[in-house]
Amino acid sequence: MRIISVNVGSVRQLGRVRGKRVYSGFVKKPVSGAVRVGSLNLEGDRQADLTVHGGVDKAVYSYPSEHYQYWVAKISGYGNALGNLRRKLHHRRVA
């Protein structure tokens, strides 16, 4: 496996649902250089709800770059940045 993108983001308010504020850390952007992997997440990365994202058993989520073009074609206006998949790590298989 070859790592091609490491992505991190902070928690942001996305809007409101039924009068309640909705927060998420799914907006991720690629970073360069080494990134420390902690017990809860990557350095510089945050999640709004550690019961379902991040945390001891979910600190890193990897996604194969070979699947990325499928989603770009499937979802209109999706964009072409690897961080758009909301995943922390993108990798490429090496034969």
N, C-alpha and C positions, 0 to 999 in steps of 0.2 A: 504494500500500500504506500502511496506517495501523498503527502498532505499538500493540497493546492490552495487552501484558504482557511484561515482561522478568523472567526467572527465573534464580536462581543457587542453588547448593548446595555443600556440602562433602563430602568423602569420609567414608563411615561404614562400619563393619563391619555387614554384613547378617546374618551367621550363619556356619555352617560347612558345608562339603561334603566328605565323605570325610576328615574331620579337619582340613581346611585352612580357614583363615579366608577369607571372601569379602568383598571391599570394593567399594563402588560410590559414584559421585557422582550417581546418578540422581534422588535426592530433591531436588527444586527447589522454591523458594518465590518468589513474586513480590516484586519490590523496587520502590521508587518513586524517582523522580529519575533523573538522568543516570548511566549506567554506561559506564565506559571499556571499549572493545574492544581487547584486546591481541593479540599474535601467536599466543598459545596458547589463550586463552579470554577470557571476560568478567571484569571486575573482581569479585572475590568468589566466583567459580565455580571449582570444581575437579573433576577427573576422576581416577579410580583408574588407568586404563590409557590413556596418551596414544598408544599404538600403534593404538588403534581408536576413541578418543573424544577430542575436543579436538585440540589440536595445530595446526600451521601451516595445514593444509588443511581443518580441521574446527573452527575456533574458535567459530563460531556456527551453530546449526541453527534454522531458522525453520519454523513449522508454521501453516497457515491455521486461524483460529478457526472457519471454516465447517465444518470436519470434526470439531470437538470433540464436538458432541452425539451424533454417530454412536457414538463410543467410550463416552460416558457410558451410552447405551442398551445397548450391546453387552456391557459388562463390569460385572457386579453388584458393588456396593460400591466402585465406582471413585471416587466423589466428584465434586464439581463445581468444584474449584479448577483454574485453568489450569496450574499447576505439576504437576498429576498426569500430564500427558503427557510429563513428563521432558524437555521441550524448553526451550531458553534464550529463545526469542523466539516470541511468537504475534502474528500479523498478521491484518488484515482487508483484503480486496480493496476498493478504492475505484473505483467506476464513473466 
